[in-house]
Amino acid sequence: MIPVAAVAAVAVGVVFVAAGWSKLVRREVWIQQAGGLRVPAWVARGVPVAEVVLGALLVSQIARSVVGSVAALVLVAFTSLILVRLTEGERPPCACFGGWSATPLGAWHVARNAALIVLAMVAALA
């Protein structure tokens, strides 16, 4: 039987790889969208690579507890950014999946990230 933590890690890992890869494929669109979120360009350039690496580590189950914790912290940071923009009345494109996602920020993004945080914590702690 496959442990719940392994399934949770793969689920979060696939999301991270897809998000990072989509940003790498359309890098200029991602940098522009990140600017709309007020993310500095120097930070935005590193986000896709970090997402792909974290995702690959989660999918491969390497250091699952540590990587799951790091993924949860990254998701908390992303969610905090979304919440700040929403409380400021700003609704730029999500940019969560690079050029594939142009939906304005909203409650759905917070809810989705909350679910991913829970899964990342299950991967880390179960």
C-alpha positions in Angstrom: 0.0 0.0 0.0 1.3 3.5 -0.9 1.6 5.8 2.1 -0.6 8.9 2.1 2.5 11.1 2.5 3.9 9.7 -0.7 0.7 10.5 -2.6 0.5 14.0 -1.1 4.2 14.6 -2.1 3.6 13.5 -5.6 0.5 15.6 -5.9 2.2 18.8 -4.7 5.3 17.9 -6.7 3.4 17.7 -9.9 1.8 21.1 -9.3 5.2 22.6 -8.6 6.8 21.1 -11.7 3.9 22.2 -13.9 3.9 25.8 -12.4 7.7 26.1 -12.8 7.8 24.6 -16.3 5.0 26.9 -17.6 6.9 29.9 -16.3 10.1 28.7 -18.0 8.4 28.1 -21.3 7.0 31.6 -21.5 9.6 33.3 -19.3 9.0 36.9 -20.6 5.3 36.6 -19.9 6.0 35.3 -16.4 8.4 38.2 -15.7 5.8 40.6 -16.9 3.0 39.0 -14.8 5.3 38.8 -11.8 5.8 42.6 -12.1 2.0 43.0 -12.0 2.2 41.2 -8.7 5.0 43.6 -7.6 7.5 40.7 -7.4 11.0 42.0 -8.1 12.4 40.7 -11.4 15.5 39.2 -9.6 13.1 37.1 -7.5 10.8 36.3 -10.3 13.7 34.9 -12.4 14.5 32.3 -9.7 11.0 31.2 -8.9 10.5 28.8 -11.9 13.7 26.9 -11.3 13.0 26.6 -7.5 9.5 25.3 -8.3 10.8 22.7 -10.7 13.5 21.5 -8.3 11.1 21.4 -5.3 8.6 19.5 -7.4 11.1 17.0 -8.8 12.3 16.3 -5.3 8.8 15.8 -4.0 7.9 13.5 -6.9 11.0 11.5 -6.4 10.5 11.3 -2.6 14.0 12.6 -1.9 14.1 14.0 1.7 10.3 14.2 1.7 9.9 15.6 5.2 12.3 18.5 4.6 11.2 19.2 1.0 7.5 19.0 2.0 8.2 21.6 4.7 10.0 23.9 2.3 7.1 23.5 -0.2 4.6 24.4 2.5 6.6 27.5 3.4 6.9 28.5 -0.2 3.1 28.1 -0.6 2.5 30.2 2.5 4.7 32.9 1.0 2.8 32.7 -2.3 -0.5 32.8 -0.5 0.6 35.7 1.7 1.4 37.7 -1.5 -2.0 36.9 -2.9 -3.7 38.0 0.3 -1.8 41.3 0.4 -2.7 42.1 -3.2 -6.4 41.3 -2.5 -6.5 43.4 0.7 -5.0 46.2 -1.3 -7.8 45.9 -3.8 -5.5 44.7 -6.6 -6.5 41.7 -8.8 -3.6 41.2 -11.3 -3.4 38.0 -13.2 -2.5 35.0 -11.0 0.5 34.0 -13.0 0.6 30.8 -10.9 1.1 28.8 -14.1 2.9 31.4 -16.1 1.3 32.3 -19.4 -1.3 29.6 -18.9 -3.0 31.4 -16.1 -4.4 34.9 -16.6 -7.3 34.7 -14.2 -7.4 37.7 -11.8 -6.4 36.9 -8.2 -9.4 35.8 -6.1 -10.6 33.7 -3.2 -10.2 30.6 -5.4 -6.4 31.1 -5.5 -6.3 31.3 -1.7 -8.4 28.2 -1.3 -6.3 26.2 -3.8 -3.1 27.2 -2.1 -4.6 26.3 1.3 -5.3 22.8 0.1 -1.8 22.5 -1.3 -0.3 23.7 2.0 -2.3 20.9 3.7 -1.0 18.4 1.2 2.6 19.6 1.6 2.3 19.3 5.4 0.9 15.8 5.0 3.9 15.0 2.8 6.3 16.4 5.4 4.7 15.0 8.6 2.9 11.8 7.8 
